[in-house]
């Protein structure tokens, strides 16, 4: 006689989402847990059972990089950090803009024109030497940086931000430093990321549409996106026909792909918001985002590795006195008294000199250990804060700290966002709640509206912190030029 086993509780966690669950860990709508050996011997065997995806197999990894855009908080901090860095830089140099990049620059427009013709660099400031045109480009770069900081029409603003950064920097290349090079690269990378999933006006707008959908209301009509798309199209056509996009092939290709894909996103969201074309576009966007995020991480590791190994080859770094010399240069001493106190201690100079080399060389190798990586990350952020204070290089430090943020743990960023929100509410009692992406746990209408299959179970981000299961949708600014 066969004794049936006691019925165990049915799983109600996020990894058994019912018939609609597509994650590798949901065994189907009738999965109720393990059976006893006696029941297995008498129960009929199903023919051709569906194989399950191993938790650590290639299929699991492929699902992670295609089903969701990883590191939403990290990419948002990178967006905010670099937009704020360049916005504050342009505001600080506002009185000196004509001497640095404009018509009064020692690097005259004709010299810049000859250089860009030789190295095939891109700069819209090379289209004409008009002062009015320079003012318009400078103002547009300022506005795009502010809009990118707020996450308003992020897809469009990231492109305009990239165009503005490349144009201003390539106009007078001798005015930059290492921080400008980092901003230059990250401005290009941000175009390919879905960096507005959280902490942005785009996420707030997406949450509003999800709430309306949960209430059975149609989404509000988007007018700004199509208008921006129509206005930027003729500019792109004219610049391409007149050869004003530089001599490289990748920049015109990137701009045209982005402009055409914006129309494709709008058409799919308008006519097939839950169809296979939308899923395909989501997968392609997630792949581009995750690949770009990996490139950003590799870029940061390369910066620190090369800086550390080059320092090792210098005699002043070898004898521990390298930090003493910039502390005694007038150009790098915004606080002379503080620099004198620090430079007077030989032990402190030696410790900081050797510590800088050790941290920079060791950091790429600590990514395999989360705790050690987080400790070195705090040390490096403190080091850049010290550079900003002691050597008077605030924008270089802001750029490097923003780049380091790609490795910050998700749990810390969520906590930081909660503290910032609570602080803002204390200062501004009428401040609305923080934005969430549609489908994110706790978002309005998250239980009623689901725009795509959830990722199977909680995952960990690049910084080692746990992430909540995320849903496709939200898009981070993937409407028509918005």
N, C-alpha and C positions, 0 to 999 in steps of 0.2 A: 504494500500500500504506500502510495506516495503522499508525503506530508508537504503541503504547500508552504513555502517560506512566508514569514510575516511581511506584509506590504510596507516597504520603506517610504519615507516622505519623498514626494516629487520635488525635483530641483526647480527652484524659482529664481535662481541667480541670473546674471546677464549672459551666461554661457549657454543657457537653454531657452532660447527666445521664442519657442513655439514653432508653428509651421513656417513662419516667415524667416526664421533664422538661417543664415547662410554661412556661419562661421564653422571652422573645421572641428570645433569641439561640441557642436550640437548634433546628436546622433539621429535626429528625426523627431517627428511629432509624438511618437509612441515610446520614446526612450524613457525607462523608469528606473534605471539603476541595474546593478549586477544581479544575476539569478543564481540560485543554489544549484549544486550539481544534480540533485534529484529532479528538479523541474526541467533542467536542460536535457536530461535523458528522455523525458516523456513528451516535451514540447516538440511540435513539428519544426523542422529546420527550414528556414527560408532559403529559396534558391537564389544564387548569385548575390550575396550580401554586398552592399556598397562599402568600399574600403574607406576607412577614416584617414584623415590627414595627420601624420605624426606631428606632435607639438613643435618639435625643433627641426622639421624637415624643410627642404627647399620650397615645397608648396606653401608651408606656413609663412616663410620669409617673403615669398612672392605676394601672398595675400596682404601682408602688412604694408608693403611698399606700394600696392596698387589700390587698396581699399580705403586708405585715409592718408591725409597729409600729416606726417609725423612732426613732432615738436612745435605745436601751434603757439605755445607760450614763448618758446625760445625765438622763433622767427618773428613774433610780434615785438619782443624786446630788441632784436636786431634792427627791425624797421624803425622803431621809435628812437633808438640810440643814434643811428646814423642820420636820420632826418633831423633830429635835434642838434647833432654836431654841426652839420652844414648850415642849418638855419641860424644858429648862434654865430657861426663864423661869418656868414654874409651880413648879419646885422652889425657885428663888431666892425667889419671893414666897410660899412656903408659910407662913412665920410671919405674913405680912401679908395673907393672902388675905381675911380677914373685913373688914378696913378698905378693901381695894381693890374687891372684887366681892361681898362677903358682907353679912350683916345689919348690920354696924357701919360700912358705907360712908357717907361724907358724902352721896353721891348715893343717897338712900334708895330702898327698893324701890318706894314709891308714886310717886316722881318718875320712876324708870325705867319703871314701868308706863305712866304718862301719855305718856312719850316714845315708847315702842314702839307704843302705840296710835296715835300721830300719824304716825310714819314707817313703820309696818307692818313693823318689823324683827322678826327671829326670835330668841328666846332661851328655852330650856327653863327657865331660872332665873325666868322670869316666870310659870310655872305655879303656883308657890306661894312664899311667903316663909319657908318652913320652913328652919331651920338644917340639919337632917338632909338635906333635899333638896339644899341647896347643897353640903354636904360630899360627897354621892354624885356630883353632877355634876362637881365639881372632881376627885375621884378617878378618875372614868371618863375625863375628858379627859386626865389624866396617863397612865393605862394605855393609852388608845388611841394617844397620841403615842409611847409606848415600843414598842408593838406595830407601829406604822407604821414606826418607825425600824428595827426588825428585819425588817420585811417578813413578818410573820405574819398570815395571813388579810387580805391587804392590801386587798381590795375592801371588806370589812366595816369594817376599822379606818379606812380613809380616810373612809368615811361618818361613823363615830362621831367621828373627829378633826374633820371639818368641823362637825358639830353642836356639839361642845365649844368649838371656837374661836369660832363665831358666838355661842354662848350667853354665854360669858365676856366677850367684847369688847362685845357689845350690852348687857350688864348695866350697864357703866359706861364709856360711850364717851369720856369725858374723860380716861381714864387712859392712852390709847394715844398712839403717835407714828407716824412714817412707816413704821417697821418693822412695827408692828402692822397697818397697812393692807395691806402686802405679804403678810403671813401670812394675813390675812383673805381676800384674793383667791386666793392659791395653794392654800389649803385647799379651796376650791371646785373649782379646776382639777384638783387631784390625783385627785378622785373619778372623773374622766372619762379618766384615763390608765392605761395598762398599765405601771405604774412598778415592777413587781416581777419583771421578766423576768430580771434579774441582781441579785446581791448581796442576796438575801433568803432567808428561810426557805421561802417559797412556791416559789422556784426550786429550792431543794434538795429539797423534797418532790416537785416535778415530775420532777426528775432521778432520784430514787429510783423513781418509778413507771415511768419510761422504762427504767430498768435491769431492773426486774422484767418488763416487757413483752418486753424483748430476751431474757430467760431463759425466756420462755413462761409466766410466772406472772401471775395476775390482780393488778390493783392493790389496795392495801390499802383496806379499807372506810373511808370518810370519815364520821365521826360528828359531829365538831365543827361542820362546815358546816351540815348540816341542823338541828342544835340551835340554832345562832345564828339561822338563818332563822326557825325556829318561835318563838323568844323575841322577836325584833324585830318580827314581824308584828303581834301584838296591840297593841304600843306604837304602831306607825304608824297602825293603825286608830283607836285611842282618841284620839291626837293630832289626827287629821284630823277626826273627828266633833266634838271639843270645841273646834275652832278654835285649836289650840295651835301651828300651824306658821307663824304670821305672816300678814301680809296680802298677800303676794306670791303670784303663781300659779306661778312657776317652781320654788320650793323643794318644795312638795308634789308637783308633777309629777315632779321629778327623783327624789325619794325613792321614789315609787311605781314609776317606771320601773326603778330599780335593784333594788327588791325583787322585782318580777315577772321581770325579766331574769335575776336570780340563779336562780330556779326553772327558767327556760327553759334556762339553761346546764347546770344539773344534769341535767335530763331528757335533753337532747341528748347529753351526755357519757355518760350511763348507757345509753341505748338506741340511739343512732346516733353513736358517737364518730368515725366516718370518713365520715359521709354528707354530703349537701348542706346540711342545716340547720346542721351544725357549721361548714361553710365559710362560710355566710351570716353566722352570728354572728361568726365571726372577721373577716370583711370589715367588718361594722358596728363592731366594737370597734376595729379598726385605723383606720378612718376617724375615729372619735371621738378616739382617742389622737393621731393625727397633726394633726388640726385643733386640738386643745387645746394641743399642743406649739407650733404656730404662734402661737396666741393668747398663750402665755407669752412667746415671743420678742418679739412685738409689744408686750406689756405692759412688758417690760424696756426696750425701745427708747423707748417713750413716757415712762417714768419718767425716763430720763436726758435725753431731749430737752427735756421740759418743765422739769426742774430746771436744765439748762444755760441755756436761753433766759430763764427768770425771773431767774437770776443776772446775766445780761448787763444787765438793766434796772436793777439796783441800783447806786447810786453807790459803795458800798464795794467791790463787786466790780470796778467799772470802774477805781477808783484802786489796786486791789491790796492793800487793807488789811482785807478782810472776815475773814480768818482770825485776825487779831490779837485781835478782841473776844471770841470764845468762849474763846480761850486764857487770858483774864484774868478769866473768870467762875468763881466758886467752884463753881458747880453742874456745870461742865464741865471741872473740873481734878482728876481723881483722882490725878495725879502732879504736884503744883504745881512742883516743881523742874524737871521735864522740860518742862513748859509754859513756864516762865520762860526756859529756855535757847532754846527754839524761837522764842518771841515776841520775844526780844531781838534777833534777826537780821532786820532789815528786808528784806534780799534774799531770805532763805528764805521769809518770809511772802508776799512778792510772787510768788515763783516758784510756791509751792503754791497761792496764790489763783488766779492766771491758769491754771496747769496744770489745776486742777480744772474750770474752765469749759471749757477747750479740749477736754479728754478727754470730758466729758459731752456737749458739743454734737457732737463729731466721731464718737462711737462708732456711732450708727446708720448713718452713711454709710460706715463701714469694713467692714461686713458683706460687701461685694462683693470685698474683698481679704483672703484668709485670713491672710496674714502680718501685715499691719497690724492686723487685728482681734485676733489673738492677743497682739500687743504691748500694745495698749490694754487688753485684758482683764486682763493681768498688772498693769498700772498701776492699774486700777480696783480690783482685789482688794487690792492693796497700800494703796490709798487708804482702803478700808473697814477694813482692819486697823489703819491709823493712827487712824481715827476711834474705833475700839473702845479703843485704847490711850490716846490723848491726850484724848479728849472723854468717855470713860466711857459709851459707847453700844454695849455688846457685842452685844446682841440685834438692834439695828438693823443692825449690820454683818454679823452672821451671816445675817440674812434676805436682805440684798442680795448677799452672796457666794453663797448658795444659789441665788438667782435668776440671777446671772451664770453659774452652772455649766451652764446650758442651752446656752451657746455654747462650752464647752470641747471641744477635739478628742477624738475617740474614742481615738486612739492614746495620748494622754496619760492618759486615764482608765483604759485597760487597763493601762498601765504602773504607774499609781498603785495600782490594785487588786492587781497582782502584788506590788508592794513591801509593801503593807499585809498581804497574806497571808503573805509570807515573814517579816515582822516578827512577826506573831502566832504563827507556828509556832516562832519562836525563844523567845518568851515562854512559850507554851503548847505544849509538844512534842506533846501529844495532840490538837491542833486538827485537825479534818478538812479536806479540800481545799475549795477555793472552789466555790461552787455554779455550775451551768450550767443553761441551759434545755434541755429535751429537743430533740434534733436539732441543737444547736449543735456545731460542730466541736470534737472533744475531749471531748464529754460522753459519759457512759456510755450505750452502746446507740445512739450516733448513727448508726452504720453500718447497724444492723439495723432501727431504728424510724424511720419518717418520718410525721409526723402531718399533713403538708400539703405543697403544692408549694413548693419553694425559690424564693427571689427570684433573678432571673437575674443572676448575677455579683455581684462586690463593688460596694458603693455607698459614697457618702460621706455623712456625717451633716451636721447643720446646722452643726457646728463645723468642718467642713472635713477631719476626719480620716477615714481609711478604715475601713470596717466590714466584718466578715466576713459572708458570706451567711447570712441567718437564715431559720428555718423557722417556719411557723405551728405553733401548739401551744405548750405551756408556759403561755400565757395570762396569766401574771402575776397569778394569783389569780382566775381565772374559773371557779370551781366554785360550788356552792350556798353563797352568802354566804361566800366564801373565795377 
